[in-house]
Amino acid sequence: MAATTIQELVGDELLTQHDTQATSEVLEGKKLVMLYFSAHWCPPCRGFTPHLAAKYKATAEELGIEVVFISSDQSESDFRQYFSEMPWTAVPYGARNIKEKRKKTVPDTCLFHIRRHPT
C-alpha cells in the first residue's frame, strides 16, 4: 500500500539535533516539506549539503519549509556524524523501512506541498 501522507512515509517521530519529536509537531504549519536522501560517503551529497543548509537557515522559517534527512549511511555512527552537520530533522537511523516505502511512492526528486495536516 502506498503512503498517503508525509507522516505515513517518514514515521511518527523525527530526530532533531536535541531530541526526538512527533512528526506532526515538527511539520505543523509547514508549507513545504523536502525529503533529503543523502549519505556521508557520497561526495556529491557532501558537497551539496552545506549549500542546502545555508539556504535552509536563511529561508526555512520565513517560508515555512522543513527538510527531513533520510540517510543511506551504512552505520549509525556515520549517520550521526553526518546528521550533526545539518540544521534540519531526520528520520531515525533505525527506521530503515523508509527506503522501501520511497522506492514504491517517491520519485528520486520530489517536493511535497502541504495544504493541511490531518488531525
Secondary structure, DSSP 8 states (H G I E B T S, - for coil): ----SHHHHH-SEEE-SS-EEEHHHHHTT-SEEEEEEE-TT-HHHHHHHHHHHHHHHHHHHHHTEEEEEEE--SSHHHHHHHHTT-SSEE--TT-THHHHHHHHH--SS-EEE------
